[in-house]
Structure formats: C-alpha cells, structure tokens
C-alpha cells in the first residue's frame, strides 16, 4: 500500500519514487492526501505499493544498509571509490 506522511518525516522519496504522499503538516494537507489516495483505483494503489516496497528493499533493509556501510569502509581504507550517496 502507498504511504501518507508529513514533511515532519524525511521521506521525500515517497514523491520522487511515486509510492505515496509527503504532505505539509496539518489537517487540510493530510485530508487532501487522503482524498487523492481514495480517488485512485486498486491497480494504481497496488503499483504505488510495489514501488514503495522496491524502494525499501533497495535502501532500507539490513542487507542494503550493510552494503552501504561496507562501501564506506572500503573507501575509507583506500580500497574503493567514494560511495555516490555518501553524505558527511
């Protein structure tokens, strides 16, 4: 299922990956996101949910986190390039 959250959470990827809504904080923006979500058909909601699952699997699982950490350590030891999404 797609996700609805506020900009109080760091989840802009919901919008960039088309898997949910990232709204301003407040009742009206949240209500508008709910209206948008309930206006979509089952197929579109299912596709959004699948994109969200792929995003989580690619970036937020233990295996993805450990691979990123390993890449940082290899870079710090001079055994690889700086990871492209490394932020200080």
C-alpha positions as CSV (number, residue, x, y, z in Angstrom):
1,X,0.0,0.0,0.0
2,X,1.2,3.6,-0.6
3,X,2.1,5.7,2.3
4,X,0.9,9.1,3.5
5,X,3.2,11.1,5.8
6,X,4.1,14.7,6.6
7,X,7.1,16.7,5.8
8,X,8.0,16.3,9.5
9,X,9.5,13.0,8.4
10,X,12.4,12.8,5.9
11,X,10.5,10.8,3.2
12,X,10.6,13.0,0.1
13,X,11.3,9.7,-1.7
14,X,7.7,8.9,-1.5
15,X,7.1,11.6,-4.1
16,X,10.2,11.1,-6.2
17,X,9.5,7.3,-6.4
18,X,5.7,7.7,-6.8
19,X,4.9,5.5,-3.9
20,X,3.0,7.8,-1.6
21,X,2.2,11.3,-0.4
22,X,4.6,13.6,1.5
23,X,2.4,16.4,2.8
24,X,2.7,19.6,4.7
25,X,1.9,19.3,8.4
26,X,-1.7,20.0,9.2
27,X,-5.2,18.6,8.9
28,X,-6.1,20.0,5.5
29,X,-3.0,18.8,3.6
30,X,-3.5,15.4,5.2
31,X,-7.1,15.4,4.3
32,X,-6.2,16.3,0.7
33,X,-3.8,13.4,0.5
34,X,-6.5,11.1,1.8
35,X,-8.8,12.4,-0.9
36,X,-6.2,11.8,-3.6
37,X,-5.5,8.3,-2.3
38,X,-9.1,7.3,-2.1
39,X,-9.7,8.6,-5.7
40,X,-7.2,6.2,-7.2
41,X,-8.1,2.7,-8.4
42,X,-6.9,-0.5,-6.9
43,X,-4.4,-1.1,-9.7
44,X,-2.7,2.3,-9.3
45,X,-2.6,1.9,-5.5
46,X,-1.1,-1.6,-5.9
47,X,1.6,-0.2,-8.3
48,X,2.4,2.5,-5.9
49,X,2.7,0.0,-3.1
50,X,5.0,-2.2,-5.2
51,X,7.3,0.8,-6.0
52,X,7.4,1.6,-2.3
53,X,8.4,-2.0,-1.5
54,X,11.2,-1.9,-4.1
55,X,12.4,1.4,-2.6
56,X,12.5,-0.1,0.9
57,X,14.3,-3.2,-0.3
58,X,16.9,-1.2,-2.2
59,X,17.7,1.3,0.5
60,X,16.4,0.4,3.9
61,X,16.8,-3.3,4.6
62,X,19.6,-4.7,6.8
63,X,21.4,-6.0,3.7
64,X,21.2,-2.7,1.9
65,X,22.5,-0.8,5.0
66,X,25.3,-3.3,5.4
67,X,26.3,-3.0,1.8
68,X,26.4,0.8,2.1
69,X,28.4,0.6,5.3
70,X,30.9,-1.8,3.7
71,X,31.3,0.6,0.7
72,X,32.1,3.5,3.1
73,X,34.7,1.4,4.9
74,X,36.3,0.2,1.7
75,X,36.5,3.8,0.5
76,X,38.0,5.0,3.9
77,X,40.6,2.2,3.6
78,X,41.5,3.3,0.0
79,X,40.1,0.1,-1.4
80,X,37.2,1.6,-3.4
81,X,35.7,4.8,-4.8
82,X,33.7,7.2,-2.6
83,X,30.1,5.9,-2.5
84,X,27.9,8.1,-4.7
85,X,25.3,8.7,-2.0
86,X,27.7,9.2,0.9
87,X,26.9,12.4,2.8
88,X,29.0,13.9,5.6
